[in-house]
Amino acid sequence: MQTDKEIDTRGLNCPLPILKAKKALTDMQSGQLLKVVSTDAGSVRDFQAFAKQTGNELVEQETVGKDFIHVLRRR
């Protein structure tokens, strides 16, 4: 999937991946895609809640090895 921006939050625990994603989304245009790579297993649940609370769409979540990948569409 082609994304507009990617941030690497490997090694960071909650709530840092969410905070970094929130900051990145503020610099993006509506409809653009943000890819977040995390190693925090709790980030799967966290990004689902974040999407519901903020109105940004959680387009995709997948696990690749030890990485949890989240793709958000900016509202």
DSSP file (Angstrom, degrees, kcal/mol; ACC not computed):
  #  RESIDUE AA STRUCTURE BP1 BP2  ACC     N-H-->O    O-->H-N    N-H-->O    O-->H-N    TCO  KAPPA ALPHA  PHI   PSI    X-CA   Y-CA   Z-CA
    1    1 A M              0   0    0      0, 0.0     2,-0.5     0, 0.0     0, 0.0   0.000 360.0 360.0 360.0 130.8    0.0    0.0    0.0
    2    2 A Q        -     0   0    0      2,-0.0     2,-0.3     0, 0.0    31,-0.1  -0.671 360.0-172.1 -80.2 124.2    1.3    3.4   -1.0
    3    3 A T        -     0   0    0     -2,-0.5    31,-0.2     1,-0.1     3,-0.1  -0.805  27.8-139.4-116.4 160.0    1.4    5.8    2.0
    4    4 A D  S    S+     0   0    0     29,-1.8     2,-0.3    -2,-0.3    30,-0.2   0.747  86.8  11.5 -87.5 -26.1    2.1    9.6    2.1
    5    5 A K  E     -a   34   0A   0     28,-1.5    30,-2.8     2,-0.0     2,-0.4  -0.994  62.3-160.8-152.4 147.0    4.2    9.5    5.3
    6    6 A E  E     -a   35   0A   0     -2,-0.3     2,-0.4    28,-0.2    30,-0.2  -0.998   4.0-169.1-133.3 136.1    5.8    6.8    7.5
    7    7 A I  E     -a   36   0A   0     28,-2.7    30,-2.4    -2,-0.4     2,-0.7  -0.976  14.4-143.7-124.3 142.5    6.9    7.0   11.1
    8    8 A D  E     +a   37   0A   0     -2,-0.4    30,-0.2    28,-0.2    28,-0.1  -0.900  25.7 164.9-105.4 113.3    9.0    4.4   13.0
    9    9 A T  E >   +a   38   0A   0     28,-3.3     3,-2.0    -2,-0.7    30,-0.5   0.047  22.0 149.9-114.7  24.7    8.0    4.1   16.6
   10   10 A R  T 3   +     0   0    0      1,-0.3     3,-0.1    28,-0.2    28,-0.1  -0.316  68.6  21.0 -58.6 137.4    9.8    0.8   17.2
   11   11 A G  T 3  S+     0   0    0      1,-0.3     2,-0.4     0, 0.0    -1,-0.3   0.319  98.9 113.8  86.9  -8.4   11.0    0.4   20.8
   12   12 A L    <   -     0   0    0     -3,-2.0    27,-0.4     3,-0.0    -1,-0.3  -0.783  53.0-149.8 -98.2 140.5    8.5    3.0   22.1
   13   13 A N    >   -     0   0    0     -2,-0.4     3,-2.1     1,-0.1    27,-0.0  -0.675  40.7 -33.4-105.9 162.8    5.7    2.0   24.5
   14   14 A C  T 3  S+     0   0    0      1,-0.3    -1,-0.1    -2,-0.2    29,-0.0  -0.189 121.2  19.5 -48.8 137.1    2.2    3.4   24.9
   15   15 A P  T 3> S+     0   0    0      0, 0.0     4,-2.4     0, 0.0    -1,-0.3  -0.948 110.2  73.8 -97.5  12.0    1.3    6.3   24.6
   16   16 A L  H <> S+     0   0    0     -3,-2.1     4,-2.6     1,-0.2     5,-0.3   0.868  94.6  52.1 -59.5 -42.6    4.3    7.4   22.6
   17   17 A P  H  > S+     0   0    0      0, 0.0     4,-2.0     0, 0.0    -1,-0.2   0.918 113.3  46.4 -58.7 -39.8    3.3    5.7   19.2
   18   18 A I  H  > S+     0   0    0     -3,-0.3     4,-2.8     2,-0.2    -2,-0.2   0.926 112.4  49.6 -65.8 -44.9   -0.1    7.4   19.5
   19   19 A L  H  X S+     0   0    0     -4,-2.4     4,-2.1     1,-0.2    -1,-0.2   0.900 112.1  47.6 -62.9 -40.9    1.4   10.8   20.3
   20   20 A K  H  X S+     0   0    0     -4,-2.6     4,-2.3    -5,-0.2    -1,-0.2   0.885 112.7  49.4 -67.4 -37.9    3.8   10.6   17.5
   21   21 A A  H  X S+     0   0    0     -4,-2.0     4,-2.6    -5,-0.3    -2,-0.2   0.917 109.6  51.7 -65.3 -43.1    1.1    9.6   15.1
   22   22 A K  H  X S+     0   0    0     -4,-2.8     4,-1.3     1,-0.2    -2,-0.2   0.916 111.3  47.2 -59.7 -44.3   -1.2   12.4   16.3
   23   23 A K  H  X S+     0   0    0     -4,-2.1     4,-0.7     1,-0.2     3,-0.2   0.915 112.3  49.7 -63.8 -43.8    1.6   14.9   15.7
   24   24 A A  H >< S+     0   0    0     -4,-2.3     3,-1.0     1,-0.2    -2,-0.2   0.894 107.3  54.9 -63.3 -40.1    2.4   13.5   12.2
   25   25 A L  H >< S+     0   0    0     -4,-2.6     3,-1.5     1,-0.2    -1,-0.2   0.818  97.8  63.3 -64.8 -30.8   -1.3   13.6   11.2
   26   26 A T  H 3< S+     0   0    0     -4,-1.3    -1,-0.2     1,-0.3    -2,-0.2   0.786 102.8  50.2 -65.7 -24.8   -1.5   17.4   12.1
   27   27 A D  T << S+     0   0    0     -3,-1.0    -1,-0.3    -4,-0.7     2,-0.2   0.388 100.4  86.8 -91.0   3.0    1.0   18.1    9.3
   28   28 A M  S <  S-     0   0    0     -3,-1.5     2,-0.2    -4,-0.2     3,-0.1  -0.663  77.0-114.5-107.4 159.4   -0.9   16.1    6.7
   29   29 A Q    >   -     0   0    0     -2,-0.2     3,-1.9     1,-0.1    45,-0.3  -0.525  46.9 -83.1 -85.6 155.6   -3.7   16.9    4.3
   30   30 A S  T 3  S+     0   0    0      1,-0.2    45,-0.2    -2,-0.2    -1,-0.1  -0.348 116.6  22.3 -57.9 133.3   -7.2   15.3    4.6
   31   31 A G  T 3  S+     0   0    0     43,-2.9    -1,-0.2     1,-0.3    44,-0.1   0.216  90.8 129.3  93.5 -14.8   -7.3   11.9    2.9
   32   32 A Q    <   -     0   0    0     -3,-1.9    42,-2.9    41,-0.1     2,-0.4  -0.369  56.0-122.4 -73.6 155.9   -3.5   11.3    3.1
   33   33 A L  E     - B   0  73A   0     40,-0.2   -29,-1.8    -3,-0.1   -28,-1.5  -0.847  19.0-163.3-106.4 134.0   -2.2    8.0    4.5
   34   34 A L  E     -aB   5  72A   0     38,-2.9    38,-2.8    -2,-0.4     2,-0.5  -0.960   5.5-156.6-114.7 128.4    0.1    7.6    7.5
   35   35 A K  E     -aB   6  71A   0    -30,-2.8   -28,-2.7    -2,-0.5     2,-0.5  -0.914   8.8-168.7-105.1 128.2    2.0    4.4    8.1
   36   36 A V  E     -aB   7  70A   0     34,-3.1    34,-2.5    -2,-0.5     2,-0.5  -0.974   5.0-161.3-119.0 125.3    3.1    3.7   11.7
   37   37 A V  E     +aB   8  69A   0    -30,-2.4   -28,-3.3    -2,-0.5     2,-0.3  -0.927  21.5 167.7-108.0 125.2    5.5    0.9   12.5
   38   38 A S  E     -aB   9  68A   0     30,-2.5    30,-3.6    -2,-0.5   -28,-0.2  -0.915  38.8-157.1-135.4 157.4    5.5   -0.2   16.2
   39   39 A T        +     0   0    0    -30,-0.5     2,-0.7   -27,-0.4   -29,-0.1   0.336  67.1 106.7-111.4   2.3    6.9   -3.0   18.3
   40   40 A D    >   -     0   0    0    -28,-0.2     3,-2.1     1,-0.2     4,-0.3  -0.740  58.5-156.4 -86.3 113.2    4.3   -2.4   21.1
   41   41 A A  T >  S+     0   0    0     -2,-0.7     3,-1.2     1,-0.3     4,-0.5   0.820  93.1  62.4 -58.8 -31.2    1.7   -5.2   21.1
   42   42 A G  T 3> S+     0   0    0      1,-0.2     4,-2.3     2,-0.2    -1,-0.3   0.639  83.1  80.6 -68.5 -13.7   -0.7   -2.8   22.9
   43   43 A S  H <> S+     0   0    0     -3,-2.1     4,-2.8     1,-0.2     5,-0.3   0.784  81.1  64.7 -66.3 -26.0   -0.6   -0.5   19.9
   44   44 A V  H <> S+     0   0    0     -3,-1.2     4,-1.3    -4,-0.3    -1,-0.2   0.965 111.0  35.2 -59.4 -52.3   -3.1   -2.7   18.0
   45   45 A R  H  > S+     0   0    0     -4,-0.5     4,-2.1     1,-0.2    -2,-0.2   0.887 116.7  56.0 -67.0 -40.8   -5.8   -1.9   20.5
   46   46 A D  H  X S+     0   0    0     -4,-2.3     4,-2.6     1,-0.2    -2,-0.2   0.899 106.9  47.7 -61.8 -43.3   -4.5    1.7   21.0
   47   47 A F  H  X S+     0   0    0     -4,-2.8     4,-2.2     2,-0.2    -1,-0.2   0.818 108.5  55.2 -71.5 -29.3   -4.8    2.6   17.3
   48   48 A Q  H  X S+     0   0    0     -4,-1.3     4,-1.7    -5,-0.3    -1,-0.2   0.933 113.1  42.2 -64.6 -45.1   -8.3    1.2   17.1
   49   49 A A  H  X S+     0   0    0     -4,-2.1     4,-2.4     2,-0.2    -2,-0.2   0.898 112.5  54.2 -67.2 -41.1   -9.4    3.4   20.0
   50   50 A F  H  X S+     0   0    0     -4,-2.6     4,-2.2     1,-0.2     6,-0.3   0.908 107.5  50.4 -59.5 -44.1   -7.5    6.4   18.6
   51   51 A A  H  X S+     0   0    0     -4,-2.2     4,-1.9     1,-0.2     5,-0.3   0.918 111.8  47.5 -62.8 -43.7   -9.2    6.1   15.2
   52   52 A K  H  < S+     0   0    0     -4,-1.7    -1,-0.2     1,-0.2    -2,-0.2   0.911 114.9  46.0 -62.8 -42.7  -12.6    6.0   16.9
   53   53 A Q  H  < S+     0   0    0     -4,-2.4    -2,-0.2     1,-0.2    -1,-0.2   0.836 121.4  35.0 -71.0 -34.0  -11.9    9.0   19.1
   54   54 A T  H  < S-     0   0    0     -4,-2.2    -1,-0.2    -5,-0.2    -2,-0.2   0.638 100.2-122.0-100.0 -15.9  -10.4   11.2   16.5
   55   55 A G     <  +     0   0    0     -4,-1.9     2,-0.3     1,-0.4    -3,-0.1   0.478  66.1 136.2  85.0   0.7  -12.4   10.3   13.4
   56   56 A N        -     0   0    0     -6,-0.3     2,-0.4    -5,-0.3    -1,-0.4  -0.629  59.1-115.3 -78.2 143.0   -9.3    9.3   11.4
   57   57 A E  E     -C   73   0A   0     16,-1.7    16,-3.1    -2,-0.3     2,-1.1  -0.662  11.7-142.6 -85.8 129.2   -9.9    6.0    9.5
   58   58 A L  E     +C   72   0A   0     -2,-0.4    14,-0.2    14,-0.2     3,-0.1  -0.792  26.0 177.0 -86.8 101.4   -7.8    3.0   10.5
   59   59 A V  E     -     0   0A   0     12,-2.0     2,-0.3    -2,-1.1    -1,-0.2   0.870  57.5  -2.0 -77.4 -39.3   -7.3    1.6    7.0
   60   60 A E  E     -C   71   0A   0     11,-1.4    11,-2.7    -3,-0.2     2,-0.4  -0.997  49.3-171.9-156.7 145.5   -5.1   -1.4    7.8
   61   61 A Q  E     +C   70   0A   0     -2,-0.3     2,-0.3     9,-0.2     9,-0.2  -0.991  20.2 161.2-137.0 134.4   -3.4   -3.2   10.6
   62   62 A E  E     -C   69   0A   0      7,-2.2     7,-3.5    -2,-0.4     2,-0.5  -0.993  32.0-132.5-149.6 157.7   -1.0   -6.1   10.2
   63   63 A T  E     -C   68   0A   0     -2,-0.3     2,-0.5     5,-0.2     5,-0.2  -0.950  19.8-179.4-112.2 125.9    1.7   -7.9   12.1
   64   64 A V  E >   -C   67   0A   0      3,-2.6     3,-2.3    -2,-0.5     2,-0.4  -0.923  64.9 -55.3-126.3 103.9    5.0   -8.6   10.3
   65   65 A G  T 3  S-     0   0    0     -2,-0.5     0, 0.0     1,-0.3     0, 0.0  -0.512 122.5 -18.4  64.0-120.9    7.5  -10.4   12.5
   66   66 A K  T 3  S+     0   0    0     -2,-0.4     2,-0.3    -3,-0.1    -1,-0.3   0.414 120.2  97.9 -95.4   0.4    7.8   -8.3   15.7
   67   67 A D  E <   - C   0  64A   0     -3,-2.3    -3,-2.6   -57,-0.1     2,-0.5  -0.710  58.3-154.9 -95.9 140.2    6.4   -5.2   14.0
   68   68 A F  E     -BC  38  63A   0    -30,-3.6   -30,-2.5    -2,-0.3     2,-0.5  -0.965  16.1-158.7-109.8 121.9    2.8   -4.0   14.2
   69   69 A I  E     -BC  37  62A   0     -7,-3.5    -7,-2.2    -2,-0.5     2,-0.4  -0.886  10.1-175.9-110.5 129.3    1.9   -1.9   11.2
   70   70 A H  E     -BC  36  61A   0    -34,-2.5   -34,-3.1    -2,-0.5     2,-0.5  -0.975   8.2-162.9-124.2 134.2   -0.9    0.6   11.3
   71   71 A V  E     -BC  35  60A   0    -11,-2.7   -12,-2.0    -2,-0.4   -11,-1.4  -0.978  11.5-173.1-121.1 122.4   -2.2    2.7    8.4
   72   72 A L  E     -BC  34  58A   0    -38,-2.8   -38,-2.9    -2,-0.5     2,-0.6  -0.903  17.3-143.6-115.1 139.9   -4.4    5.7    9.1
   73   73 A R  E     -BC  33  57A   0    -16,-3.1   -16,-1.7    -2,-0.4   -40,-0.2  -0.910  28.8-120.1-101.5 124.9   -6.2    8.0    6.7
   74   74 A R              0   0    0    -42,-2.9   -43,-2.9    -2,-0.6   -18,-0.1  -0.406 360.0 360.0 -64.4 131.6   -6.3   11.6    7.8
   75   75 A R              0   0    0    -45,-0.2   -45,-0.2    -2,-0.1    -1,-0.2   0.488 360.0 360.0 -72.7 360.0   -9.8   12.9    8.3
